Amino acid sequence: MKIKLIVFSMLFLFAGNAYAFGIFNIPYNSSDSTFNKLAMRVYSSNSPYTYSSGAYTYNALPIMTTMSGCKLISIIRRTQGFNNKDIENYKVCNGAISEVKNTNPAGWDNLPNGIKPVINNTIQEARQYGKATANYYGYRIIAKTGAYVGQITVYVLNGIKLTAIMNF
C-alpha cells in the first residue's frame, strides 16, 4: 500500500510540475516555423503582415514597443473552414526572440468584469486622441483608431499574451 501511495504521489507531483513548466502547453512555433519568420518580419518592418499558406491564414500584428525597446508581436493563425484561432505571442529584443507564449482568445464575455469599464473609457479616449492605453491588475489595454473612420481596435494583453482583440 505504501508503494502505491508513493508512486501516486510522484506521478501527481510530476504532472503538476510538467504543467507548470509548460510541457503540456507547447508553443505553436515548435511545429510551424512560419510563426518565427513572421515575427521577425514584423519586427523589422514594424507593420502588420498577412500571409496565407494552404489552409492557414496568418495575421502578424505589432502590438507595442516596451520601454526597453523590445517589441511585442502577436501572430494569429486561422484555419480555413474552422472558427478556431491559434495565437502566438512574441517578445523580440535587439533582433532576437526573447520570449514566446501561446494563448487562446478570450473575447469580451470571458474578460474579468472589472476590466470592461476600463476598456470603455480607453475606447472613448482613443476616439478623441487616436490612441490610448490603460492598465488593470496585470492587464494592459491598448486602443487605436482603425483604418475605417470611427473604428477602434482594442488589444487586451496579460503580460505579453494577447488575451483579446476586438473592434468597436
C-alpha positions as CSV (number, residue, x, y, z in Angstrom):
1,M,0.0,0.0,0.0
2,K,2.9,2.4,0.8
3,I,4.5,1.8,-2.6
4,K,1.2,2.6,-4.4
5,L,0.9,5.8,-2.3
6,I,4.5,6.8,-3.1
7,V,4.0,6.1,-6.8
8,F,0.8,8.0,-7.0
9,S,2.4,11.0,-5.1
10,M,5.3,11.0,-7.5
11,L,3.0,10.9,-10.6
12,F,0.9,13.7,-9.1
13,L,3.9,15.9,-8.3
14,F,5.5,15.3,-11.8
15,A,2.2,16.1,-13.6
16,G,1.9,19.4,-11.6
17,N,5.5,20.3,-12.4
18,A,5.1,19.3,-16.1
19,Y,2.0,21.5,-16.4
20,A,3.7,24.4,-14.6
21,F,6.7,24.3,-16.8
22,G,4.6,24.4,-20.0
23,I,5.2,20.8,-21.2
24,F,1.6,20.4,-22.0
25,N,1.3,23.9,-23.4
26,I,3.7,23.5,-26.3
27,P,4.1,26.7,-28.4
28,Y,2.8,26.5,-31.9
29,N,6.1,27.8,-33.3
30,S,7.8,24.5,-32.4
31,S,5.8,22.7,-35.1
32,D,5.3,25.6,-37.5
33,S,8.3,27.7,-38.4
34,T,6.1,30.3,-40.2
35,F,5.4,31.9,-36.8
36,N,9.0,32.8,-36.1
37,K,9.6,34.0,-39.7
38,L,6.6,36.3,-39.5
39,A,7.6,37.6,-36.0
40,M,11.0,38.7,-37.4
41,R,9.4,40.2,-40.5
42,V,7.0,42.3,-38.4
43,Y,9.9,43.2,-36.0
44,S,12.0,44.5,-38.9
45,S,9.2,46.4,-40.7
46,N,7.1,47.4,-37.6
47,S,3.9,47.0,-39.7
48,P,1.3,44.3,-39.8
49,Y,1.6,41.4,-42.3
50,T,-0.9,38.8,-43.6
51,Y,0.3,35.5,-45.1
52,S,-1.7,32.6,-46.5
53,S,-0.3,29.0,-46.9
54,G,-2.6,26.1,-47.6
55,A,-5.5,26.0,-45.1
56,Y,-3.8,28.6,-42.8
57,T,-4.0,32.4,-42.9
58,Y,-1.6,34.2,-40.6
59,N,-2.2,37.8,-39.3
60,A,1.0,39.2,-37.7
61,L,0.5,42.3,-35.7
62,P,2.9,44.6,-34.0
63,I,1.2,45.3,-30.7
64,M,3.5,47.7,-28.9
65,T,7.1,48.6,-28.1
66,T,8.1,48.4,-24.4
67,M,10.1,51.0,-22.5
68,S,13.3,48.9,-23.0
69,G,12.8,48.9,-26.8
70,C,11.5,45.3,-27.1
71,K,8.6,44.8,-29.4
72,L,5.5,42.7,-28.6
73,I,4.2,40.9,-31.6
74,S,1.1,38.6,-31.9
75,I,0.5,36.2,-34.7
76,I,-3.0,34.9,-35.2
77,R,-3.3,31.7,-37.3
78,R,-6.8,30.9,-38.6
79,T,-7.7,27.6,-40.3
80,Q,-9.9,27.8,-43.4
81,G,-13.3,26.3,-42.8
82,F,-13.0,26.4,-39.0
83,N,-13.7,29.0,-36.4
84,N,-10.5,28.5,-34.4
85,K,-7.6,30.8,-33.8
86,D,-4.2,30.0,-32.6
87,I,-2.3,32.9,-31.1
88,E,1.5,33.0,-30.6
89,N,2.9,36.0,-28.7
90,Y,6.5,37.2,-29.1
91,K,8.7,39.5,-27.3
92,V,11.6,40.4,-29.6
93,C,14.6,42.4,-28.3
94,N,17.6,43.5,-30.3
95,G,16.7,41.4,-33.3
96,A,16.3,38.2,-31.2
97,I,13.2,36.4,-30.0
98,S,13.5,36.5,-26.2
99,E,10.1,35.1,-25.2
100,V,7.2,33.1,-26.8
101,K,3.9,32.3,-25.3
102,N,0.7,31.0,-26.8
103,T,-2.9,31.9,-25.9
104,N,-6.4,31.3,-26.8
105,P,-8.5,34.4,-27.4
106,A,-10.9,35.2,-24.5
107,G,-13.3,37.7,-26.1
108,W,-15.4,40.3,-24.4
109,D,-17.6,37.8,-22.5
110,N,-14.6,36.0,-20.9
111,L,-12.7,39.0,-19.6
112,P,-12.9,40.0,-15.9
113,N,-16.0,42.1,-15.2
114,G,-13.9,45.0,-13.7
115,I,-11.9,45.5,-16.8
116,K,-14.9,46.3,-19.0
117,P,-15.4,49.9,-17.8
118,V,-11.7,50.5,-18.2
119,I,-11.9,49.2,-21.8
120,N,-14.9,51.5,-22.4
121,N,-13.0,54.5,-21.0
122,T,-10.0,53.7,-23.1
123,I,-12.2,53.5,-26.3
124,Q,-13.5,57.0,-25.5
125,E,-10.0,58.4,-25.1
126,A,-8.9,56.7,-28.4
127,R,-11.9,58.3,-30.2
128,Q,-10.6,61.7,-29.0
129,Y,-6.8,61.3,-29.3
130,G,-6.3,58.5,-31.9
131,K,-4.9,56.0,-29.4
132,A,-5.0,55.3,-25.7
133,T,-3.7,52.8,-23.1
134,A,-4.7,51.7,-19.7
135,N,-3.6,49.1,-17.1
136,Y,-5.9,46.9,-15.0
137,Y,-4.4,44.4,-12.4
138,G,-1.8,42.9,-14.8
139,Y,-3.8,43.5,-18.0
140,R,-2.8,46.2,-20.5
141,I,-5.5,47.7,-22.7
142,I,-4.4,49.3,-25.9
143,A,-6.9,51.1,-28.1
144,K,-6.1,52.5,-31.6
145,T,-8.1,54.0,-34.3
146,G,-8.6,51.7,-37.2
147,A,-8.4,52.0,-41.0
148,Y,-12.1,52.8,-41.2
149,V,-13.4,56.1,-39.8
150,G,-14.8,55.6,-36.4
151,Q,-13.5,52.1,-35.9
152,I,-11.4,51.4,-32.7
153,T,-9.3,48.3,-32.3
154,V,-8.7,47.2,-28.8
155,Y,-5.9,44.8,-27.7
156,V,-6.1,43.3,-24.2
157,L,-2.7,41.9,-23.1
158,N,-1.9,39.9,-20.0
159,G,1.9,40.1,-19.8
160,I,2.9,39.5,-23.4
161,K,-0.1,37.3,-24.1
162,L,-2.8,38.8,-26.4
163,T,-5.9,37.8,-24.5
164,A,-8.5,39.6,-26.7
165,I,-8.7,41.7,-29.8
166,M,-11.9,43.5,-30.5
167,N,-13.2,46.1,-32.9
168,F,-15.7,48.8,-31.8
